[in-house]
Amino acid sequence: MQSLNRLNTIVSIKLSKMFSLTYQKLSVLSLNLQDQEIDNEDLEEITSVLISSNDLSSLEIQLQSIYTINLHGNLLDKAKCQDLCTLALDISNNKINSIGIQQLGSLLQSCFNLTDLTLLLNNNNIQDQGAIFLGKELLLLDQIKYLTIELSETQLGNRGVSTFVASVSSIAPLLYLALNFNSNLFGNAGLNSMIDSIKNLSMLNTLSLSLSNNKIANISSCNIISALTKNKKLLSISLKLSSILTNLMRKSKINNNDIYGICQGICRFFHLNTLHLSFSQNQIGNQGLQELCSQISCCHNLQNLNLNLSSNQIENKGISSIGQGIAQIINLSQLHLVLSNNKIESDGVKDLGQGIAQCSNLKQLTIYINDNQIKDQGLQSLGEGIQQCSSIEFLNISTLNNNISPPGYHNFCQQIIHCRNLTYLIMRIFQLKVNQVSQSILGLIFKTQKLIQFYI
């Protein structure tokens, strides 16, 4: 009982001393054992809870950085998995190899009623063989509709990625697929095979791919998005591609030409409602951004747009194209722009503000423009555009390390407090100016009864 008392502090629900009675009718259980010194005896204590939970339908277990995990013979095997509909298992940052994955496969074999599965296996020693075995086991779960798999930093090459995704793509009912393959060892062959497999998922409506920091060369030839146009039911696409690695293990960055190859075909997703593109730490300039925005502007049904283009080579002309592009998306309700560490000046921000002013249905707006060359007039122009969005409820803006004075922030706030539906405001400004600005801003905030939450 001593070990059970210690576990009381690290499980996400409080285990009662009467757990054998309390949890007999438990349907949802979440255990957080992350970064703890858990041994097999401790795991056996929790096993009794799982055994006594006859109605368990949803199970979440976090076992990050435990290092002593034995996937065979512990609580995972003894959970009543045949009744589970939802399973989320985080065993990242351990020492799991292909043998451990086989033991995990034994667990999955008994979960034949699963419809929602999340496996976070980042930073383990899984390699190609482990991924191939995992794919074969997942293929047997033919009722899964929602699948999230994270295998970043697991030493996967072309063979492992290709075979794994081919197996997953044979699960016909899949509606939602999220795959994280960041920081592995595969190249163009693995990427092309991956896309060829995914495009055969005819029921898929949501796809998320994280492919940063691999060994992909000449990425413009991969035509990632255009290859997916066969998936007629796709409503949501998320693609994350920060700097990639060439076969020579040198940093290779996405440039203007690459953007055309990657994003060609976006305009053919007429029913797309969510688009998340993350191309941070690359060499995208005005020309590449113009091409990207011309594609996006054709998605007239888009409601949620998230662009992360931080640490590129974007100037005023590039950010102006964002303003022109979003002005044509009449149904846009959520806009998230990360444009930090570029070469943006006040004139570019003014054009962005004019574009935002045309988004009459916009409710949530996040803009990060840190580390640029924006002055007071630029921020004021942005505020003028935001002020015209009468439907905005949530505003998050970060302007760290620009050339904006306390009066500039004051004028900006004078404009945005006229957004009659604004209830949540977050502002991040240069630390040395907080004391000068905050009193002035708070004076304005207290004049309105609209804001419910405000952070600076």
C-alpha positions in Angstrom: 0.0 0.0 0.0 3.0 2.3 0.4 3.7 2.4 -3.3 0.0 3.0 -4.0 0.1 6.0 -1.7 3.1 7.4 -3.6 1.2 6.9 -6.9 -1.6 9.1 -5.6 0.5 12.1 -6.4 1.2 11.2 -10.1 -2.0 9.7 -11.5 -4.3 12.1 -13.1 -7.2 10.8 -11.1 -6.9 10.1 -7.4 -6.8 6.4 -6.7 -9.1 5.6 -3.8 -8.2 3.1 -1.1 -11.5 1.5 -2.1 -10.5 1.4 -5.7 -11.7 -2.2 -6.2 -15.2 -1.0 -5.5 -15.0 2.6 -6.8 -13.8 1.7 -10.3 -16.0 -1.3 -11.1 -18.2 0.9 -13.3 -15.4 3.3 -14.5 -15.7 4.0 -18.2 -12.9 6.6 -18.7 -9.5 6.3 -17.1 -6.4 8.6 -17.5 -3.1 7.7 -15.8 -0.2 10.1 -15.9 3.0 8.4 -14.8 5.3 10.6 -16.8 8.9 11.2 -15.6 8.5 9.1 -12.5 10.6 6.3 -11.0 8.0 3.6 -11.6 8.9 -0.1 -11.3 6.9 -3.2 -12.1 5.5 -3.4 -8.5 4.0 0.0 -8.9 2.5 -0.9 -12.2 0.9 -4.0 -10.7 -0.8 -1.8 -8.1 -2.6 0.1 -10.9 -3.3 -3.1 -12.8 -5.9 -4.1 -10.1 -7.8 -0.9 -11.0 -7.9 -1.9 -14.7 -9.0 -5.4 -13.9 -11.9 -4.2 -11.7 -13.1 -1.7 -14.3 -15.6 -3.8 -16.2 -17.1 -1.0 -18.2 -13.8 0.7 -19.3 -14.3 2.1 -22.8 -11.6 4.8 -22.8 -8.0 4.5 -21.5 -5.2 7.0 -21.6 -1.8 6.1 -20.1 1.3 8.4 -20.2 4.6 6.5 -19.5 7.1 9.0 -20.9 10.7 8.8 -19.7 10.2 5.8 -17.4 13.0 3.7 -18.9 12.2 0.6 -16.9 9.1 -0.2 -18.9 8.5 -3.8 -19.6 5.7 -3.9 -22.2 5.2 -7.6 -21.6 3.4 -8.8 -18.5 2.5 -5.4 -17.0 -0.8 -3.4 -16.7 -1.1 -3.0 -20.5 -1.6 -6.7 -21.0 -4.1 -7.0 -18.2 -6.4 -4.1 -19.1 -9.7 -5.3 -20.5 -8.9 -4.1 -23.9 -11.6 -6.0 -25.7 -14.1 -3.4 -24.5 -12.0 -0.4 -25.3 -13.2 2.0 -27.9 -10.6 4.7 -27.3 -6.9 4.1 -26.4 -4.2 6.7 -26.0 -0.7 5.4 -25.0 2.3 7.7 -24.7 5.6 5.8 -24.2 7.9 8.3 -25.8 11.5 8.9 -24.6 12.1 5.3 -23.4 14.3 2.5 -24.6 11.8 0.6 -26.7 13.1 -1.4 -29.6 11.5 -3.7 -32.2 11.0 -6.4 -29.6 9.1 -4.0 -27.4 6.9 -3.1 -30.4 6.1 -6.8 -30.8 5.0 -6.9 -27.2 2.8 -3.8 -27.9 1.4 -5.6 -30.8 0.2 -8.4 -28.5 -1.8 -5.8 -26.6 -3.3 -4.3 -29.7 -4.5 -7.7 -30.9 -7.0 -7.8 -28.1 -8.3 -4.3 -28.8 -10.6 -5.4 -31.6 -13.3 -2.8 -30.8 -11.0 0.2 -31.0 -12.3 3.1 -33.1 -9.9 5.8 -31.8 -6.2 5.1 -31.3 -3.3 7.3 -30.3 0.3 5.9 -30.0 3.1 8.3 -29.1 6.4 6.5 -29.6 8.8 9.3 -30.1 12.5 9.0 -29.3 12.8 5.3 -29.1 15.0 2.7 -30.9 12.2 1.3 -33.0 13.9 1.4 -36.5 12.4 -0.1 -39.7 11.7 -3.5 -38.4 9.7 -2.2 -35.4 7.6 0.1 -37.6 6.9 -2.7 -40.1 5.7 -5.0 -37.3 3.5 -2.2 -35.8 1.9 -1.5 -39.2 0.9 -5.2 -39.5 -0.7 -5.1 -36.1 -2.6 -1.9 -36.9 -3.9 -3.4 -40.1 -5.8 -6.0 -38.0 -7.8 -3.2 -36.3 -10.3 -2.8 -39.0 -12.8 -0.6 -37.1 -10.4 2.3 -36.4 -11.7 5.7 -37.7 -9.3 8.0 -35.8 -5.6 7.2 -35.8 -2.7 9.3 -34.4 0.9 7.8 -34.6 4.0 9.7 -33.6 7.3 8.1 -34.6 9.7 11.1 -34.5 13.4 10.3 -33.8 12.9 6.5 -34.2 15.6 5.9 -36.9 13.1 5.1 -39.7 14.4 4.8 -43.2 12.6 4.5 -46.6 11.6 0.8 -46.0 10.2 1.4 -42.6 8.1 4.4 -43.5 6.9 3.0 -46.8 5.8 -0.3 -45.4 4.2 1.2 -42.2 2.1 3.7 -44.1 1.1 1.1 -46.7 -0.3 -1.0 -43.9 -2.1 1.9 -42.2 -3.6 3.1 -45.5 -5.3 -0.3 -45.8 -7.6 0.5 -42.9 -10.6 1.3 -45.0 -12.8 3.1 -42.4 -10.1 5.8 -41.5 -11.6 9.3 -41.3 -8.7 10.9 -39.4 -5.0 10.2 -39.8 -2.1 12.1 -38.1 1.4 10.9 -38.7 4.6 12.5 -37.1 7.8 11.3 -38.8 10.0 14.3 -37.8 13.8 13.7 -37.5 14.2 10.3 -39.1 16.3 9.0 -42.0 14.0 8.5 -45.0 14.3 10.4 -48.2 12.3 10.9 -51.5 11.6 7.2 -52.0 9.9 7.0 -48.6 8.0 10.2 -49.0 6.7 9.3 -52.5 5.6 5.9 -51.3 3.9 7.4 -48.3 1.8 9.8 -50.4 1.0 7.0 -52.9 -0.5 4.9 -50.1 -2.4 7.7 -48.3 -4.1 8.9 -51.5 -6.0 5.5 -51.6 -7.8 6.3 -48.3 -11.2 7.1 -49.9 -13.0 7.9 -46.7 -10.3 10.2 -45.2 -11.4 13.7 -44.3 -8.5 14.9 -42.0 -4.8 14.4 -42.7 -1.9 15.7 -40.7 1.7 15.0 -41.8 4.9 16.2 -39.9 7.9 15.5 -42.0 10.6 17.9 -40.9 14.3 17.2 -40.6 14.7 14.1 -42.8 16.8 13.3 -45.8 14.6 14.6 -48.6 16.3 16.1 -51.6 14.6 18.1 -54.4 11.3 18.2 -52.5 9.6 20.3 -55.3 9.4 17.1 -57.4 7.3 15.3 -54.7 4.1 17.2 -55.4 2.8 16.3 -52.0 -0.5 18.1 -52.0 -1.4 17.7 -55.7 -1.0 13.9 -55.3 -3.7 13.9 -52.6 -6.4 15.5 -54.8 -7.7 11.9 -55.4 -8.9 12.1 -51.8 -12.2 13.8 -52.7 -13.5 13.9 -49.1 -10.5 15.7 -47.5 -11.7 18.6 -45.5 -8.6 19.3 -43.4 -4.9 19.2 -44.3 -1.9 19.9 -42.1 1.6 19.8 -43.5 4.7 20.6 -41.4 8.0 20.8 -43.2 10.7 22.8 -41.5 14.3 22.5 -42.8 15.0 19.2 -44.4 18.3 17.2 -44.7 19.8 16.2 -48.0 21.5 12.8 -48.6 24.8 14.6 -47.7 23.4 15.4 -44.3 23.6 19.1 -44.9 20.8 21.5 -44.2 18.6 22.0 -47.2 15.9 24.7 -47.0 12.7 25.0 -48.9 12.9 27.9 -51.4 10.4 29.6 -53.8 10.6 26.9 -56.5 10.0 24.2 -53.9 6.8 25.9 -52.6 5.3 25.6 -56.1 5.9 21.9 -56.2 4.8 21.3 -52.7 1.6 23.3 -52.7 0.4 22.9 -56.3 -3.1 21.5 -56.2 -4.4 23.3 -53.1 -6.8 25.2 -55.3 -8.4 21.9 -56.4 -9.6 21.2 -52.8 -12.9 23.0 -53.3 -14.4 21.8 -50.1 -11.4 22.2 -47.8 -12.3 24.0 -44.5 -9.0 23.7 -42.6 -5.5 24.2 -43.8 -2.3 24.2 -41.7 1.0 24.8 -43.4 4.2 25.1 -41.4 7.3 26.0 -43.4 9.4 27.7 -40.7 13.2 28.0 -40.9 13.4 27.9 -44.7 14.3 30.3 -47.6 10.8 31.2 -48.8 10.7 34.7 -50.2 8.1 37.0 -51.8 7.7 35.0 -55.0 7.1 31.7 -53.2 4.6 33.3 -50.8 2.7 34.9 -53.7 2.3 31.5 -55.4 1.2 29.9 -52.1 -1.4 32.6 -51.5 -2.8 32.4 -55.0 -3.5 28.7 -54.4 -5.0 29.3 -51.0 -7.3 32.1 -52.2 -9.1 29.6 -54.4 -10.3 27.7 -51.4 -13.5 29.7 -50.9 -14.9 27.3 -48.3 -11.8 27.6 -46.0 -12.8 28.4 -42.5 -9.5 27.8 -40.6 -6.1 28.9 -42.0 -2.9 28.5 -40.1 0.4 29.6 -41.7 3.8 29.3 -40.0 6.4 31.1 -42.1 8.7 32.3 -39.4 12.5 32.6 -40.1 12.2 32.9 -43.9 13.0 35.7 -46.3 9.6 37.4 -46.5 9.4 41.2 -47.2 6.6 43.7 -47.7 5.5 42.3 -51.1 5.2 38.8 -49.6 3.0 39.8 -46.7 0.9 41.9 -49.0 0.1 38.8 -50.9 -1.3 37.2 -47.7 -3.6 40.2 -47.3 -4.8 39.9 -50.9 -5.3 36.2 -50.5 -7.3 36.1 -47.3 -9.5 38.9 -48.6 -10.9 36.4 -51.1 -11.8 33.7 -48.5 -15.2 34.9 -47.5 -15.9 32.1 -45.0 -12.7 32.5 -43.0 -13.4 32.4 -39.2 -10.0 31.5 -37.8 -6.7 32.9 -38.9 -3.3 32.0 -37.3 -0.2 33.7 -38.8 3.3 33.2 -37.6 5.6 35.6 -39.5 8.3 36.3 -37.0 12.0 36.8 -37.9 11.5 38.0 -41.5 12.1 41.4 -43.2 8.6 42.8 -42.8 8.1 46.6 -42.5 5.2 48.9 -41.8 3.9 49.0 -45.4 3.6 45.2 -45.5 1.6 45.1 -42.2 -0.7 47.8 -43.6 -1.6 45.7 -46.6 -2.2 42.7 -44.2 -4.5 44.9 -42.2 -6.5 45.8 -45.3 -6.9 42.1 -46.1 -8.1 41.3 -42.6 -10.6 44.1 -42.9 -12.3 42.2 -45.7 -12.7 39.0 -43.5 -16.2 39.8 -42.3 -16.7 36.4 -40.6 -13.4 36.3 -38.8 -13.8 35.4 -35.1 -10.3 34.2 -34.0 -7.1 36.0 -35.0 -3.6 35.2 -34.0 -0.6 37.2 -35.5 3.0 36.7 -34.4 5.2 39.3 -36.1 8.2 39.3 -33.7 11.7 40.3 -34.8 10.8 42.4 -37.9 11.1 46.1 -38.8 7.6 47.3 -37.9 7.1 50.9 -36.6 4.2 52.7 -34.9 2.4 53.4 -38.2 2.5 49.8 -39.3 0.8 48.6 -36.0 -1.7 51.4 -36.3 -2.6 50.3 -39.8 -3.0 46.7 -38.6 -5.3 47.9 -35.8 -7.4 49.8 -38.3 -8.0 46.6 -40.3 -8.8 44.6 -37.2 -11.2 47.2 -36.0 -13.3 46.7 -39.1 -13.8 43.0 -38.3 -16.8 43.4 -36.1 -17.1 39.6 -35.5 -13.7 39.1 -33.9 -14.0 37.5 -30.4 -10.4 36.3 -29.8 -7.2 38.3 -30.6 -3.7 37.2 -29.9 -0.9 39.5 -31.2 2.8 39.3 -30.5 5.1 42.2 -31.6 8.4 41.5 -29.7 11.6 43.2 -31.0 10.1 45.7 -33.4 10.4 49.5 -33.5 7.1 50.3 -31.8 6.9 52.9 -29.0 4.5 53.0 -26.1 2.3 55.6 -27.9 2.1 53.2 -30.8 0.7 50.4 -28.6 -1.7 52.9 -27.0 -3.1 53.9 -30.5 -3.4 50.3 -31.5 -5.5 49.5 -28.4 -7.7 52.5 -29.0 -8.7 50.9 -32.3 -9.2 47.3 -31.3 -11.3 48.1 -28.2 -14.0 49.1 -30.7 -14.4 45.5 -31.8 -17.7 45.1 -30.2 -17.5 41.3 -29.8 -13.9 41.1 -28.6 -13.8 39.1 -25.3 -10.3 37.7 -25.2 -7.2 39.7 -25.8 -3.5 38.6 -25.6 -0.7 41.1 -26.3 3.0 40.4 -26.1 5.3 43.4 -26.3 8.9 44.2 -25.6 9.6 43.5 -21.9 11.3 46.9 -21.3 8.2 48.7 -22.4 5.6 46.7 -20.4 5.6 49.1 -17.4 5.3 52.1 -19.7 2.6 50.6 -21.8 0.5 48.5 -19.4 -0.9 51.4 -17.4 -1.9 53.2 -20.6 -3.5 50.1 -22.1 -5.3 49.2 -18.9 -6.8 52.6 -18.7 -8.4 51.9 -22.1 -9.4 48.4 -21.2 -11.3 49.5 -18.1 -13.4 51.9 -20.2 -15.0 48.9 -21.9 -17.2 46.2 -20.4 -16.7 43.8 -23.2 -13.3 42.1 -22.5 -13.6 39.1 -20.2 -9.9 38.0 -20.3 -6.9 40.2 -21.0 -3.1 39.3 -20.9 -0.1 41.4 -21.5 
